[in-house]
Amino acid sequence: MGDPRRRVPRTDSLLADPRLAQAERELGRALVKSVISQAQQRARAGEIEPEQVAEHAIAALPTTAAGLRPVLNATGVVVHTNLGRAPLSRAALEAVVAAGGSTDVEFDLETGRRARRGRGALAALAEAVPAAGGVHVVNNNAAALLLTALALAPGKEIVLSRGELVEIGDGFRIPELLAATGSRLREVGTTNRTGARDYAEAIGPDTGFVLKVHPSNFQVTGFTSAAGVEELTGLGVPLVVDIGSGLLAPHPALPDEPDAATVLAAGANLVTASGDKLLGGPQAGLLLGEASLIERLRRHPTARALRVDKLTLAALEATLRGPAPPVAQALAADPVRLRERAERLAAQLPGAQAVDCVSAVGGGGAPGVELPSAAVSLPEASALPLRTGDPPVVGRLERGRCLLDLRTVDPADDEVLLAAVRRCSS
């Protein structure tokens, strides 16, 4: 009877605790029981007292039923792929919540009849790029390329420069994606130099379209040349340009990054891009170009399998119509203000220093572009407790220090960041 394990409260009695009962209603019975079981096991192992099981279970409860945890991105990588790429704006988040229930995504409330799916998001995208005669949205940029190949080059050739046979994250290779559609790749030029004549000489009756792919995650320097969009118009086949990062118009901080408006004005028939990179919206594949080509893509049977859901459409429209999303704000951040924030925060933390540093665009966009920034520098040993804290804070290790780069931290989160560092230092 003296065994403390006998005092561990039963699951049903713990579930009767009003706090855990409320959590069960919000998070689901299975999840709450799992957290309770872990606390009970800790008590049986002697790590906590049996009387503390309820408190430890309550402290361990997640904020949502999903396993994903909100993270403070202090890495200085504006579009961090492993942290979910573009963080959504508040307007986009509110739009997602509003679209979570029944919504008029494909319904005309005035006529009571079926309407064009996602017409609000499509109209916003068309307004953002007036040079596009038509627009369409699929679930990511790979899907946009897949649909383009299936609709425009079934059993035909796609002419592509050898220097643009790119591989992006997680071993994904564009040539393999295109080959999977049944199209044949016609490689032209060399890895470092491909001219307009190389493309022109490859065009024939079996050509479906010419494809230019922006090498967004690497640079080729030295003895190089590449045919511009203007040089590849008038070849008698559609010119498709994958700009990758989702920049819709020129950006002063990214002068070498292609944008949809400029590429279309230069003569491209179709542009593909990502919605969750430099646009700063949800994961989506954007297709912009000639109305007739867009209609062919939209009517292709595969388009149904690649379409986006109502939540994505809502977030995309809010991103396009609403205030500047976090990605745009981070790109435009003033280094002087960043330094002031770093000095203010560092002054409140023992052993911390304000340092100048360099941020990156990330997300496979603008390789080589350096963004002047400022960070709070902490001992390297701070990195692990910060990552495993609540909320998790992810910085970067540089020269034996843990840097919290403020370019990617919303100023509204400065106090949250300060509290997180204090907790891991105590």
C-alpha positions in Angstrom: 0.0 0.0 0.0 3.0 2.3 0.4 3.9 2.0 -3.3 3.5 5.6 -4.7 2.5 4.1 -8.0 -0.8 3.0 -6.4 -1.6 6.7 -5.8 -1.4 7.6 -9.5 -4.9 8.9 -10.4 -7.0 6.9 -12.8 -7.6 8.2 -16.3 -11.4 8.6 -15.8 -10.9 10.6 -12.7 -8.4 12.9 -14.5 -10.8 13.3 -17.4 -13.4 14.5 -14.9 -11.1 17.5 -14.0 -12.9 20.5 -15.4 -9.7 21.7 -17.1 -9.0 18.4 -18.8 -12.7 18.0 -19.6 -12.6 21.4 -21.4 -9.4 20.3 -23.3 -11.2 17.1 -24.3 -14.0 19.1 -25.9 -11.5 21.4 -27.7 -8.8 18.9 -28.7 -10.5 15.5 -28.8 -10.6 12.6 -26.4 -7.7 10.6 -27.9 -5.2 13.4 -27.8 -6.0 14.4 -24.2 -5.9 10.7 -23.0 -2.5 10.4 -24.7 -1.1 13.4 -22.7 -2.6 12.0 -19.5 -1.0 8.7 -20.1 2.4 10.2 -20.5 2.0 12.1 -17.2 0.9 9.0 -15.5 3.9 7.1 -16.8 6.2 9.9 -15.5 4.6 9.4 -12.1 5.0 5.7 -12.2 8.7 6.2 -13.1 9.1 8.4 -10.1 9.8 11.6 -12.1 6.9 13.5 -10.6 4.7 13.0 -7.6 1.3 11.2 -8.2 -0.5 14.3 -7.0 1.2 16.3 -9.8 -0.2 14.3 -12.7 -3.1 16.5 -13.5 -1.0 19.7 -13.4 1.7 18.2 -15.6 -0.9 16.8 -18.1 -2.5 20.3 -18.3 0.9 21.9 -18.9 1.7 19.5 -21.7 -1.5 20.0 -23.6 -0.9 21.4 -27.1 -2.8 24.6 -28.2 -4.4 22.9 -31.1 -5.3 19.3 -32.2 -2.7 19.5 -35.0 0.9 18.4 -34.4 2.3 21.5 -36.0 3.7 24.1 -33.6 4.0 27.8 -34.2 7.6 28.8 -34.4 9.4 32.2 -34.2 11.7 32.3 -37.2 14.8 34.1 -36.2 17.0 32.5 -38.8 17.1 35.5 -41.1 15.9 33.4 -44.0 12.8 35.2 -45.2 11.2 32.3 -47.0 12.3 29.3 -45.0 11.2 26.1 -46.6 11.6 23.9 -43.5 9.5 26.4 -41.5 6.7 26.5 -43.9 7.9 29.1 -46.4 5.8 32.3 -46.4 4.0 33.1 -43.1 0.5 34.3 -43.9 -0.6 37.8 -43.2 -3.3 38.4 -40.5 -5.7 39.2 -43.3 -5.0 35.9 -44.9 -5.4 34.0 -41.6 -8.7 35.7 -41.0 -9.8 34.8 -44.5 -8.9 31.1 -43.9 -11.0 31.1 -40.6 -14.0 32.7 -42.5 -13.7 30.1 -45.2 -13.6 27.2 -42.8 -17.3 26.7 -42.7 -19.8 26.7 -45.5 -18.9 29.4 -48.1 -19.8 30.6 -51.5 -16.6 29.3 -53.1 -18.5 27.9 -56.1 -22.0 29.4 -55.6 -23.7 32.7 -56.7 -25.7 34.0 -53.8 -27.7 36.3 -56.0 -28.8 33.8 -58.7 -28.7 30.7 -56.4 -26.7 28.9 -59.1 -23.3 27.4 -59.5 -20.5 30.0 -60.1 -16.9 30.0 -61.2 -14.8 28.4 -58.4 -12.6 30.8 -56.6 -13.6 33.7 -58.7 -12.5 36.2 -56.1 -9.0 34.9 -55.9 -8.8 34.7 -59.7 -10.0 38.2 -60.1 -7.4 39.5 -57.6 -4.6 37.6 -59.4 -5.7 39.1 -62.8 -5.8 42.6 -61.3 -2.3 42.1 -59.9 -0.9 41.2 -63.3 -2.9 43.1 -65.9 -0.7 41.8 -68.7 -2.1 38.3 -68.2 -5.1 37.6 -70.5 -6.1 34.7 -68.2 -5.1 33.2 -64.9 -5.5 29.8 -63.2 -4.4 28.4 -59.8 -3.3 24.9 -58.9 -1.8 23.4 -55.7 1.9 24.3 -56.3 4.3 25.3 -59.0 5.3 21.7 -59.8 1.6 21.1 -60.5 1.5 24.1 -62.8 4.4 22.7 -64.9 2.8 19.3 -64.8 -0.5 20.6 -66.1 1.2 22.7 -68.8 3.1 19.7 -70.1 0.0 17.4 -70.1 -2.1 20.0 -71.9 0.3 21.5 -74.3 2.8 18.8 -75.1 1.2 15.3 -74.8 3.6 12.9 -76.6 5.5 15.9 -78.0 8.8 17.6 -77.3 9.6 20.3 -74.8 12.6 22.3 -75.8 14.7 23.3 -72.8 18.2 24.6 -72.2 20.7 22.1 -70.7 21.7 24.9 -68.2 18.1 24.9 -66.9 17.6 21.2 -66.1 17.4 22.2 -62.4 16.9 20.2 -59.2 15.2 21.9 -56.3 14.7 20.8 -52.7 14.4 17.1 -51.5 15.8 15.8 -54.8 12.9 17.1 -57.0 14.1 17.4 -60.6 12.1 19.3 -63.2 13.3 17.0 -66.1 11.9 14.0 -64.3 8.6 15.7 -63.6 8.2 16.6 -67.3 9.3 13.2 -68.5 6.6 11.6 -66.2 3.9 13.3 -68.3 4.9 11.4 -71.4 6.5 14.4 -73.0 10.0 14.2 -74.5 12.7 16.7 -73.5 14.7 18.2 -76.2 17.9 19.6 -74.6 19.6 22.5 -76.4 22.8 24.5 -75.9 25.3 23.7 -73.1 25.3 24.0 -69.4 26.8 27.5 -69.5 25.8 29.0 -72.8 22.5 28.6 -74.8 21.5 31.1 -77.5 18.3 31.8 -79.4 19.6 29.9 -82.4 19.9 26.7 -80.3 16.2 26.9 -79.6 15.2 27.9 -83.2 17.1 25.0 -84.7 15.3 22.5 -82.3 11.8 23.6 -83.3 9.9 21.1 -85.4 6.5 19.5 -86.0 6.9 17.5 -82.7 7.5 20.6 -80.6 4.9 21.2 -77.9 6.4 24.4 -76.4 9.7 26.0 -75.4 10.4 26.2 -71.7 12.6 28.6 -69.8 13.3 27.8 -66.2 14.7 30.4 -63.9 17.6 28.8 -62.0 16.3 30.3 -58.7 18.4 28.4 -56.3 21.9 28.6 -57.8 24.1 30.8 -59.9 26.3 30.1 -62.9 29.1 32.7 -63.4 32.0 33.2 -65.7 31.8 32.4 -69.4 28.0 32.2 -69.6 25.1 33.4 -71.7 21.4 32.7 -72.0 18.7 33.7 -74.5 16.3 36.3 -73.1 12.5 36.0 -73.3 12.4 38.6 -76.1 14.7 36.5 -78.3 12.4 33.4 -78.0 9.2 34.9 -79.2 7.9 34.2 -82.7 9.2 30.7 -82.9 5.8 29.3 -83.8 5.2 27.5 -80.5 4.2 28.7 -77.1 6.9 30.1 -74.9 6.4 29.0 -71.2 8.5 30.7 -68.5 8.8 29.2 -65.0 9.9 32.2 -62.9 9.7 30.1 -59.7 9.5 32.4 -56.8 6.2 34.1 -57.4 7.3 37.7 -57.8 4.4 39.4 -59.7 6.0 42.8 -60.4 9.6 44.2 -60.2 11.0 44.6 -56.7 13.7 47.1 -55.9 15.5 44.8 -53.5 15.6 42.0 -56.1 16.6 43.5 -59.4 17.7 40.2 -61.0 14.7 38.2 -59.9 12.2 37.7 -62.8 8.6 38.8 -62.3 5.4 37.8 -64.0 4.5 41.2 -65.4 7.9 41.9 -67.0 8.1 38.4 -68.5 4.7 38.5 -70.0 5.4 42.0 -71.4 8.5 40.6 -73.0 6.5 38.1 -75.0 6.0 35.0 -72.9 2.8 33.1 -73.7 2.5 31.5 -70.3 4.2 32.1 -66.9 4.2 29.6 -63.9 5.1 30.6 -60.4 4.8 29.7 -56.7 2.3 31.5 -54.4 4.1 30.7 -51.1 7.4 32.3 -51.8 8.0 36.0 -52.7 4.3 36.6 -53.2 4.0 35.8 -49.5 0.8 33.7 -49.7 -0.4 30.1 -49.3 1.1 27.2 -51.2 -0.2 27.5 -54.7 0.9 27.2 -58.4 0.1 30.4 -60.4 -0.5 30.2 -64.1 -0.7 33.5 -66.0 -0.8 34.2 -69.7 -2.8 34.0 -72.9 -6.5 33.4 -72.3 -6.7 30.6 -74.9 -3.8 28.7 -73.3 -5.2 29.2 -69.8 -8.5 27.8 -70.9 -6.9 24.7 -72.4 -5.2 24.1 -69.1 -8.4 24.7 -67.1 -10.3 22.3 -69.2 -7.7 19.5 -69.1 -9.0 16.5 -67.0 -5.9 16.7 -64.7 -6.9 20.2 -63.6 -9.5 18.8 -61.3 -6.9 16.7 -59.5 -4.6 19.7 -59.1 -7.1 22.3 -58.0 -6.8 24.1 -54.7 -9.2 24.1 -51.8 -11.4 26.9 -50.5 -8.9 27.7 -47.7 -6.1 28.3 -50.2 -8.3 30.4 -52.4 -9.3 32.6 -49.4 -5.8 33.1 -48.3 -4.5 33.8 -51.8 -7.2 36.5 -52.4 -6.5 38.1 -49.0 -2.8 38.1 -49.7 -3.3 39.8 -53.1 -5.9 42.4 -51.8 -4.9 42.9 -48.2 -2.0 44.7 -46.6 1.7 43.7 -47.3 2.3 40.2 -46.1 5.1 39.3 -43.7 7.5 38.4 -46.6 7.1 41.8 -48.2 7.6 43.5 -44.8 10.7 41.5 -44.1 12.2 42.3 -47.5 11.5 46.0 -46.9 12.8 46.1 -43.3 15.2 49.0 -42.6 18.6 47.8 -41.4 18.9 50.9 -39.1 15.6 50.0 -37.4 16.7 46.4 -37.1 19.9 47.5 -35.4 17.9 49.6 -33.0 15.7 46.7 -32.1 18.7 44.4 -31.6 20.4 46.9 -29.3 17.2 47.3 -27.2 16.7 43.6 -26.8 20.4 42.8 -26.1 20.5 45.5 -23.4 17.9 43.5 -21.5 19.6 40.1 -21.7 22.8 39.2 -19.8 25.6 38.1 -22.1 23.8 39.2 -25.3 25.2 41.5 -27.9 23.7 43.4 -30.8 25.5 42.5 -34.0 25.2 43.3 -37.7 24.6 40.4 -40.0 23.3 39.3 -43.4 19.9 37.8 -44.1 18.9 35.7 -47.1 15.8 35.5 -49.2 15.5 31.7 -49.1 12.8 29.5 -50.7 15.0 28.9 -53.7 14.7 32.6 -54.7 17.3 35.3 -55.3 20.5 33.3 -54.8 23.4 35.4 -53.8 21.3 38.3 -52.7 22.4 39.6 -49.3 20.1 41.6 -47.1 21.8 43.7 -44.4 20.3 43.0 -41.0 20.9 42.9 -37.3 20.7 40.2 -34.7 20.8 39.4 -31.0 23.9 37.3 -30.5 23.8 34.7 -27.7 26.0 31.8 -26.6 25.8 28.8 -28.9 24.4 26.7 -26.1 21.2 28.8 -26.2 20.2 27.3 -29.5 18.8 24.0 -28.2 16.7 25.3 -25.3 15.4 28.0 -27.6 14.3 25.5 -30.2 12.7 23.2 -27.6 11.0 26.0 -25.6 7.5 27.3 -25.8 7.2 28.9 -28.2 10.1 27.4 -30.1 12.6 30.0 -31.4 14.8 29.0 -34.3 18.0 31.0 -34.8 21.1 30.2 -36.7 24.6 29.2 -35.6 27.4 31.4 -36.9 31.0 31.5 -35.6 30.2 29.8 -32.4 27.3 32.0 -31.5 23.5 31.7 -31.8 22.2 34.6 -33.8 18.5 35.7 -33.6 18.2 37.6 -36.8 15.4 40.2 -36.4 14.7 40.7 -40.1 12.4 37.6 -39.9 10.9 38.4 -36.5 7.8 40.6 -36.5 8.4 43.6 -34.2 5.2 42.7 -32.5 6.9 39.5 -31.3 9.9 41.2 -29.7 8.5 40.8 -26.2 7.7 37.2 -26.9 11.3 36.7 -28.1 12.7 38.4 -25.1 10.6 36.2 -22.7 11.7 33.0 -24.5 15.4 33.9 -24.2 15.0 34.7 -20.5 13.3 31.4 -19.9 16.1 29.4 -21.5 18.7 31.4 -19.6 17.2 31.0 -16.2 
